[in-house]
Amino acid sequence: LLVSKDLGKHLLEVEDLLQKHGLLEADISAQTERVQALNAAALKFSELEGYQPCDPQIICNRVNHVQTCLEELEELAAKRRKELEDSRQLWTFFQEMEEAEAWIREKEKILAAKTCGRDLSSVVTLTNKHKTMLGELGNRRALLHQTMKKGEKILAKKSFSSVGIQEKMREVCLRWKKLEEVTGLHQQRLEDALNFFQFSAETDDLVAWLQDTYRIVSSDDFGHDDYSSQALLRKHRAVVDEVEKHRAAVLALRKQLALLAPDHRQGVDVQIRVVEVEQLYGEVAEVAVLRTQWLQDALAVYRMFSEVHACEVWVDEKEQWLEKMEVPEELDEVEVVQHRFESLDQEMNSVMGRILDVNQVVQQLVDGGHPSSDEVRSCQDHLNSRWNRVVELVENKKSQLSSVLKIQNFLLEC
């Protein structure tokens, strides 16, 4: 049993042989105690004085022989245990290598079947799964490194043929290297896909924002009075600021496109998409400028109307006063009226300045091709006509006062 050359052909068989060898070693250990007891009893016969049933030398030789046989048996047991343990180490190495190969084959199949996703959500999911696999790869790499060390130790002992061990180590190393290369390529493809879909998502968000903004800046609501036009203009200026802030994002699209993988950046669709975004931004910016001008024109019109209304209220008041006023004949009363006209002249100078401003605004709106030019011009003509009417009435009244004053002065001189 102890000189058997059967060291097992796989790990389970070696484990079985080691278990049987352990029973044999226990048996030897039990027999060792018995042999030692028998030898001790036998040696007593070699020490007897007087009658000796056997030659003491024969007894000693016999005891030594049995002891030598027992020691040889123990040496054989220790040798076989070492051989079996070496065999177990060898087959453990081969089993671990086979497990590593099976794991590598499984991951190779998974990587071969994996896609890079069809949208941002699926790519993110696949990227997270790939990160998990990278963690598994790191753990398996550490285990494989330990197994390789075991193989090197087996080779250093030179207990078995090194051909099979070295061949297995070389084969697994090559497959592992290939797996890492494939994993790296797949990771790069995932990163490229992630960058592309992120670029696409950001571009879609930018397009959606530009479309919404275009609807806002192309609105035909310019307010219905001074207050509402001012409110719309304030809101529009905030929108214009946002449009300007997005200019950098639009200009950066070309740089971002250049950073994508060749398969992604050379696609016709993505290049057309970038051009569409640039054109849409240009349209939004252009319409935003136009709406700014339109709102300013609307505000100018409403302010002009407000100013015209204020002037006409003044004109109405003075026109009614002048039409009802009768030039007095008494000198004292004439002087009072004359003082009133002096105050009126000051008011008229102030109103005249406001009417000139109105005329200037009207001319600017007409020259700028404002859509309400006809209405604005009509309002201007009406105001100027009424102003001329007041001026005419004032001149008439002043003339009448002047005549009365001349008569009164003549009478006083007489």
Backbone torsions as a table, in degrees:
resi	resn	phi	psi	omega
1	LEU	NA	-38.5	-175.1
2	LEU	-81.7	-22.2	179.2
3	VAL	-96.9	10.2	179.3
4	SER	-64.6	141.9	178.4
5	LYS	-94.6	4.2	-179.8
6	ASP	-79.6	105.8	-179.5
7	LEU	-109.0	12.9	177.9
8	GLY	88.6	150.5	-179.4
9	LYS	-112.2	-2.5	174.0
10	HIS	-161.0	172.3	-171.4
11	LEU	-62.5	-42.4	-179.0
12	LEU	-62.7	-39.9	179.9
13	GLU	-67.0	-39.5	177.9
14	VAL	-64.2	-42.4	177.8
15	GLU	-60.2	-39.3	178.0
16	ASP	-64.8	-43.1	178.6
17	LEU	-64.6	-38.3	178.3
18	LEU	-66.0	-37.0	178.1
19	GLN	-64.9	-43.2	177.6
20	LYS	-65.6	-39.2	179.6
21	HIS	-64.8	-34.8	177.0
22	GLY	-62.5	-39.3	176.7
23	LEU	-64.3	-39.8	179.3
24	LEU	-65.1	-40.5	178.7
25	GLU	-64.3	-37.7	177.2
26	ALA	-64.1	-38.9	178.2
27	ASP	-64.4	-42.9	179.2
28	ILE	-62.8	-41.4	180.0
29	SER	-62.2	-39.4	178.8
30	ALA	-67.0	-41.0	179.7
31	GLN	-68.3	-28.3	179.7
32	THR	-63.0	-42.2	178.6
33	GLU	-63.6	-40.2	179.8
34	ARG	-66.2	-43.4	-179.2
35	VAL	-63.5	-44.2	-179.7
36	GLN	-61.0	-37.2	179.0
37	ALA	-68.8	-42.6	179.3
38	LEU	-65.2	-42.1	179.6
39	ASN	-62.9	-40.3	179.3
40	ALA	-64.6	-39.8	178.9
41	ALA	-67.7	-37.5	-178.8
42	ALA	-68.2	-39.6	-178.3
43	LEU	-64.7	-22.8	177.3
44	LYS	-64.2	-32.8	180.0
45	PHE	-70.1	-23.7	-179.7
46	SER	-81.5	-6.2	-176.5
47	GLU	-109.1	5.7	-178.5
48	LEU	-71.6	147.1	176.2
49	GLU	-108.2	142.3	-178.0
50	GLY	91.6	-122.4	-178.1
51	TYR	-69.4	129.6	177.6
52	GLN	-126.2	115.2	-176.9
53	PRO	-68.5	-18.7	-178.5
54	CYS	-149.9	154.7	178.9
55	ASP	-62.5	127.0	-179.8
56	PRO	-56.9	-32.6	-179.1
57	GLN	-66.7	-37.2	178.4
58	ILE	-63.2	-42.1	179.8
59	ILE	-62.3	-44.7	-179.0
60	CYS	-64.1	-42.4	179.5
61	ASN	-62.0	-40.7	-178.8
62	ARG	-65.7	-42.5	178.7
63	VAL	-62.6	-44.8	179.6
64	ASN	-62.0	-39.1	-179.2
65	HIS	-64.7	-45.4	179.7
66	VAL	-63.7	-40.2	179.6
67	GLN	-64.7	-40.7	179.1
68	THR	-64.1	-42.7	178.2
69	CYS	-61.1	-41.3	179.9
70	LEU	-64.7	-42.3	179.9
71	GLU	-64.6	-40.2	177.4
72	GLU	-62.7	-39.2	179.0
73	LEU	-63.6	-41.9	178.7
74	GLU	-65.3	-39.5	178.0
75	GLU	-63.6	-42.1	177.8
76	LEU	-63.2	-38.9	179.6
77	ALA	-64.6	-43.2	179.6
78	ALA	-66.0	-39.7	179.1
79	LYS	-63.1	-44.7	-178.5
80	ARG	-67.8	-36.8	177.5
81	ARG	-61.1	-43.5	179.9
82	LYS	-62.3	-42.5	179.6
83	GLU	-63.9	-41.3	179.0
84	LEU	-66.8	-40.1	178.3
85	GLU	-66.5	-38.2	174.8
86	ASP	-63.3	-39.2	178.1
87	SER	-64.8	-41.6	177.9
88	ARG	-63.0	-41.7	177.6
89	GLN	-60.4	-40.8	179.7
90	LEU	-63.8	-50.5	-176.8
91	TRP	-72.5	-27.1	171.6
92	THR	-63.9	-41.8	176.8
93	PHE	-58.9	-49.0	-178.7
94	PHE	-63.9	-38.5	179.9
95	GLN	-66.6	-42.7	178.5
96	GLU	-63.6	-36.8	177.0
97	MET	-66.6	-38.9	177.6
98	GLU	-66.4	-39.4	176.4
99	GLU	-62.8	-40.4	177.8
100	ALA	-63.4	-42.3	178.9
101	GLU	-63.5	-42.0	179.4
102	ALA	-63.0	-41.0	178.4
103	TRP	-64.4	-41.2	178.9
104	ILE	-62.8	-44.0	179.5
105	ARG	-61.5	-40.9	179.5
106	GLU	-61.6	-45.2	-179.4
107	LYS	-69.0	-33.9	177.2
108	GLU	-62.6	-41.4	178.5
109	LYS	-65.2	-42.0	179.6
110	ILE	-62.4	-45.4	-179.3
111	LEU	-66.4	-35.5	179.8
112	ALA	-67.4	-31.4	-177.2
113	ALA	-90.2	-11.2	-174.8
114	LYS	-76.1	141.8	172.2
115	THR	-105.6	177.0	-179.5
116	CYS	-103.0	12.4	177.3
117	GLY	87.7	163.7	-178.5
118	ARG	-114.8	-10.2	178.0
119	ASP	-154.1	178.4	-175.2
120	LEU	-62.5	-41.3	-177.8
121	SER	-62.6	-46.2	-178.7
122	SER	-67.6	-35.5	179.0
123	VAL	-66.7	-40.5	178.3
124	VAL	-62.8	-41.5	178.3
125	THR	-62.3	-46.9	179.8
126	LEU	-64.9	-35.9	179.0
127	THR	-65.2	-41.0	177.5
128	ASN	-64.1	-41.1	177.2
129	LYS	-63.7	-39.6	-179.9
130	HIS	-65.4	-36.9	177.1
131	LYS	-62.9	-39.1	177.0
132	THR	-61.8	-42.5	179.3
133	MET	-65.7	-34.3	177.0
134	LEU	-63.4	-37.0	175.4
135	GLY	-63.7	-42.8	176.7
136	GLU	-62.9	-39.2	-179.8
137	LEU	-62.2	-40.5	178.5
138	GLY	-64.7	-42.6	177.9
139	ASN	-64.0	-43.3	-179.7
140	ARG	-66.9	-33.8	178.5
141	ARG	-63.0	-41.0	179.2
142	ALA	-64.6	-42.2	178.2
143	LEU	-63.0	-42.9	-179.9
144	LEU	-64.1	-37.0	178.0
145	HIS	-62.8	-41.0	177.3
146	GLN	-64.3	-40.7	179.2
147	THR	-65.1	-39.0	178.0
148	MET	-62.6	-38.1	177.2
149	LYS	-63.5	-38.3	177.0
150	LYS	-62.0	-42.5	178.5
151	GLY	-62.0	-39.3	178.7
152	GLU	-65.7	-37.8	177.6
153	LYS	-65.2	-40.1	178.7
154	ILE	-63.3	-42.6	178.7
155	LEU	-63.6	-36.5	-179.3
156	ALA	-66.6	-31.6	179.4
157	LYS	-73.2	-25.3	-179.3
158	LYS	57.0	32.3	179.3
159	SER	-79.6	-27.1	-177.3
160	PHE	-129.6	170.9	178.7
161	SER	-65.3	132.0	-176.7
162	SER	-81.9	-11.5	-174.1
163	VAL	-63.4	-52.6	-177.6
164	GLY	-64.1	-39.0	-179.4
165	ILE	-66.6	-49.1	-179.5
166	GLN	-62.9	-40.0	-180.0
167	GLU	-63.2	-43.3	179.4
168	LYS	-65.1	-42.6	179.3
169	MET	-63.1	-43.3	-180.0
170	ARG	-65.0	-42.5	-178.6
171	GLU	-63.6	-46.8	-178.6
172	VAL	-67.0	-38.8	179.0
173	CYS	-61.3	-42.4	179.3
174	LEU	-63.5	-45.0	-179.7
175	ARG	-65.5	-38.1	179.1
176	TRP	-65.7	-42.2	178.5
177	LYS	-61.2	-42.8	179.0
178	LYS	-63.9	-40.4	178.9
179	LEU	-61.6	-42.6	179.3
180	GLU	-64.6	-37.6	177.7
181	GLU	-64.8	-45.5	179.5
182	VAL	-63.5	-40.2	178.0
183	THR	-62.3	-42.9	178.3
184	GLY	-63.6	-41.0	178.3
185	LEU	-63.7	-42.0	179.6
186	HIS	-66.1	-39.2	177.7
187	GLN	-62.6	-40.5	178.4
188	GLN	-64.6	-39.4	178.0
189	ARG	-65.0	-39.6	177.8
190	LEU	-64.1	-42.3	179.0
191	GLU	-63.9	-41.6	177.8
192	ASP	-62.3	-44.5	179.6
193	ALA	-64.9	-40.1	179.5
194	LEU	-62.5	-44.9	178.3
195	ASN	-61.9	-40.7	-178.6
196	PHE	-65.9	-47.8	-177.2
197	PHE	-70.9	-31.6	173.7
198	GLN	-65.3	-42.5	176.5
199	PHE	-60.3	-44.3	-179.8
200	SER	-64.2	-43.1	-179.4
201	ALA	-64.5	-43.3	178.9
202	GLU	-64.9	-37.8	178.0
203	THR	-65.7	-42.2	177.9
204	ASP	-61.6	-43.1	178.1
205	ASP	-61.7	-40.3	179.6
206	LEU	-65.3	-41.4	178.4
207	VAL	-63.5	-44.8	179.5
208	ALA	-60.4	-42.5	179.2
209	TRP	-64.8	-42.5	-179.7
210	LEU	-65.0	-38.8	178.8
211	GLN	-65.0	-43.5	177.2
212	ASP	-63.2	-42.4	-179.7
213	THR	-65.6	-37.1	178.5
214	TYR	-61.5	-41.3	177.8
215	ARG	-62.6	-34.9	-179.4
216	ILE	-71.7	-49.1	-174.5
217	VAL	-74.6	-15.8	178.7
218	SER	-96.6	10.4	178.9
219	SER	-63.4	144.3	178.0
220	ASP	-97.4	14.7	177.3
221	ASP	-89.5	110.3	179.9
222	PHE	-113.6	14.7	179.0
223	GLY	89.2	167.4	-179.0
224	HIS	-120.1	-2.3	175.4
225	ASP	-160.0	-177.8	-177.4
226	ASP	-58.4	-46.9	-176.4
227	TYR	-63.1	-49.3	-177.6
228	SER	-66.1	-35.7	178.1
229	SER	-67.0	-39.9	176.9
230	GLN	-62.4	-42.2	179.6
231	ALA	-62.7	-44.7	178.6
232	LEU	-64.0	-37.6	179.6
233	LEU	-66.9	-38.8	177.0
234	ARG	-62.9	-45.3	178.5
235	LYS	-62.6	-41.1	-178.3
236	HIS	-65.6	-37.3	178.1
237	ARG	-64.2	-35.1	175.4
238	ALA	-64.6	-40.4	177.8
239	VAL	-64.7	-41.4	178.7
240	VAL	-60.9	-40.0	176.8
241	ASP	-61.0	-41.9	178.6
242	GLU	-65.7	-39.2	177.0
243	VAL	-60.2	-42.6	180.0
244	GLU	-66.6	-37.4	178.5
245	LYS	-65.0	-32.2	-179.8
246	HIS	-79.9	-6.4	179.7
247	ARG	-60.2	-42.1	-179.3
248	ALA	-62.0	-40.4	-180.0
249	ALA	-64.0	-38.7	179.4
250	VAL	-69.1	-43.2	179.6
251	LEU	-65.7	-27.3	-178.4
252	ALA	-78.6	-11.8	-177.4
253	LEU	-58.5	-41.6	-179.6
254	ARG	-62.0	-42.5	178.9
255	LYS	-66.2	-42.4	178.8
256	GLN	-63.8	-39.2	178.4
257	LEU	-62.7	-39.9	-179.2
258	ALA	-66.1	-24.1	-179.1
259	LEU	-84.0	-10.7	179.1
260	LEU	-72.0	161.8	177.0
261	ALA	-62.7	149.7	-178.3
262	PRO	-52.8	-40.8	-178.6
263	ASP	-62.2	-29.7	-177.7
264	HIS	-89.1	-45.2	-174.6
265	ARG	-74.6	-20.4	-178.8
266	GLN	-88.5	0.1	178.0
267	GLY	-68.0	138.8	-178.5
268	VAL	-64.6	-41.3	-176.5
269	ASP	-60.0	-45.0	-176.3
270	VAL	-69.8	-35.0	177.6
271	GLN	-67.7	-40.9	176.8
272	ILE	-63.4	-38.4	-179.7
273	ARG	-60.3	-43.7	179.9
274	VAL	-63.1	-42.9	178.9
275	VAL	-62.8	-40.8	179.1
276	GLU	-62.8	-40.9	179.2
277	VAL	-63.8	-43.7	179.9
278	GLU	-62.5	-43.3	179.2
279	GLN	-65.4	-42.1	179.9
280	LEU	-63.6	-40.8	178.7
281	TYR	-63.6	-41.4	178.1
282	GLY	-60.0	-40.6	178.9
283	GLU	-66.0	-42.7	179.6
284	VAL	-62.2	-46.0	-179.5
285	ALA	-62.8	-40.9	-179.5
286	GLU	-65.6	-47.5	-179.9
287	VAL	-65.7	-33.8	178.2
288	ALA	-62.8	-40.6	177.3
289	VAL	-64.1	-43.0	179.6
290	LEU	-62.9	-43.0	-179.2
291	ARG	-65.5	-34.9	175.7
292	THR	-58.5	-46.2	179.2
293	GLN	-65.2	-41.9	179.5
294	TRP	-62.1	-43.4	179.1
295	LEU	-65.9	-40.8	177.9
296	GLN	-63.8	-40.1	177.4
297	ASP	-64.5	-43.2	179.1
298	ALA	-62.0	-42.9	178.5
299	LEU	-62.4	-41.1	178.9
300	ALA	-63.1	-40.6	179.2
301	VAL	-62.9	-47.9	-178.6
302	TYR	-65.1	-37.5	177.2
303	ARG	-67.4	-37.9	177.3
304	MET	-63.4	-44.7	177.8
305	PHE	-60.8	-41.0	179.2
306	SER	-62.9	-42.3	179.3
307	GLU	-67.2	-40.4	177.7
308	VAL	-61.4	-42.5	180.0
309	HIS	-62.4	-43.4	179.7
310	ALA	-62.8	-41.9	179.6
311	CYS	-65.9	-40.5	-179.3
312	GLU	-67.8	-33.9	175.3
313	VAL	-60.7	-44.8	178.1
314	TRP	-63.2	-43.2	-179.8
315	VAL	-62.0	-44.1	178.9
316	ASP	-57.2	-48.0	-177.4
317	GLU	-60.9	-47.4	-176.9
318	LYS	-71.8	-34.5	179.3
319	GLU	-63.5	-45.0	178.8
320	GLN	-63.9	-40.7	-179.9
321	TRP	-64.6	-42.6	-178.8
322	LEU	-68.5	-39.3	-179.4
323	GLU	-67.8	-33.5	-178.7
324	LYS	-85.3	-19.4	-173.8
325	MET	-72.4	134.2	175.5
326	GLU	-111.2	133.1	-178.0
327	VAL	-72.9	120.7	-178.3
328	PRO	-71.3	163.5	-179.5
329	GLU	-103.8	-19.0	179.2
330	GLU	-80.9	143.5	-176.1
331	LEU	-63.6	-42.7	-179.6
332	ASP	-60.3	-44.3	-179.1
333	GLU	-68.0	-35.8	178.2
334	VAL	-62.9	-40.2	179.5
335	GLU	-64.9	-36.2	177.6
336	VAL	-63.6	-46.2	-179.9
337	VAL	-64.1	-36.9	-179.9
338	GLN	-63.7	-39.4	176.1
339	HIS	-62.1	-38.2	178.3
340	ARG	-62.4	-39.9	179.7
341	PHE	-68.0	-30.9	175.1
342	GLU	-63.9	-41.1	175.5
343	SER	-65.8	-37.6	179.5
344	LEU	-63.5	-37.4	178.6
345	ASP	-60.3	-41.5	178.3
346	GLN	-63.4	-42.8	178.5
347	GLU	-63.2	-41.7	-178.1
348	MET	-64.8	-35.7	177.0
349	ASN	-62.8	-41.3	178.9
350	SER	-66.2	-45.9	-179.7
351	VAL	-66.9	-34.1	178.6
352	MET	-60.9	-39.8	177.0
353	GLY	-62.1	-40.6	179.7
354	ARG	-67.3	-38.9	179.3
355	ILE	-68.0	-36.0	176.1
356	LEU	-63.9	-39.2	176.7
357	ASP	-62.5	-41.3	178.2
358	VAL	-60.9	-44.8	179.5
359	ASN	-61.9	-36.8	179.2
360	GLN	-67.5	-43.6	178.2
361	VAL	-62.3	-43.1	179.5
362	VAL	-60.1	-43.7	-178.8
363	GLN	-63.3	-39.5	178.3
364	GLN	-64.2	-42.2	180.0
365	LEU	-66.1	-41.1	179.8
366	VAL	-66.7	-43.8	179.2
367	ASP	-64.7	-32.0	179.4
368	GLY	-80.9	0.7	178.0
369	GLY	72.1	35.0	-179.3
370	HIS	-61.9	137.5	-177.4
371	PRO	-61.9	-20.9	179.1
372	SER	-100.3	25.8	-175.6
373	SER	-58.3	-43.1	-178.4
374	ASP	-61.9	-45.6	-179.5
375	GLU	-65.2	-41.0	179.9
376	VAL	-65.0	-43.4	179.7
377	ARG	-63.5	-40.4	178.5
378	SER	-62.8	-42.1	179.0
379	CYS	-63.7	-40.5	178.4
380	GLN	-62.8	-47.6	-179.1
381	ASP	-60.9	-40.3	-179.6
382	HIS	-64.5	-42.8	179.7
383	LEU	-64.8	-46.2	-179.4
384	ASN	-62.0	-39.1	179.1
385	SER	-62.3	-44.8	-179.2
386	ARG	-69.2	-35.8	177.4
387	TRP	-63.0	-43.9	178.3
388	ASN	-62.2	-36.5	177.5
389	ARG	-62.0	-44.3	179.1
390	VAL	-64.7	-43.5	179.1
391	VAL	-59.4	-42.0	179.1
392	GLU	-63.2	-44.6	178.5
393	LEU	-62.1	-42.2	179.5
394	VAL	-61.3	-44.9	-179.6
395	GLU	-62.0	-41.0	178.9
396	ASN	-62.6	-46.9	-179.7
397	LYS	-63.7	-39.3	178.4
398	LYS	-64.4	-38.6	179.0
399	SER	-63.9	-42.3	178.7
400	GLN	-63.4	-43.0	178.5
401	LEU	-62.1	-39.8	-180.0
402	SER	-63.0	-40.0	179.0
403	SER	-65.8	-43.8	179.8
404	VAL	-62.3	-40.7	-179.3
405	LEU	-64.0	-39.7	179.2
406	LYS	-63.4	-43.4	179.7
407	ILE	-63.5	-45.9	-178.2
408	GLN	-63.9	-39.4	178.5
409	ASN	-66.2	-37.6	178.9
410	PHE	-64.3	-43.4	179.5
411	LEU	-63.9	-38.7	179.1
412	LEU	-65.5	-38.2	179.5
413	GLU	-66.6	-35.9	178.8
414	CYS	-69.0	NA	NA
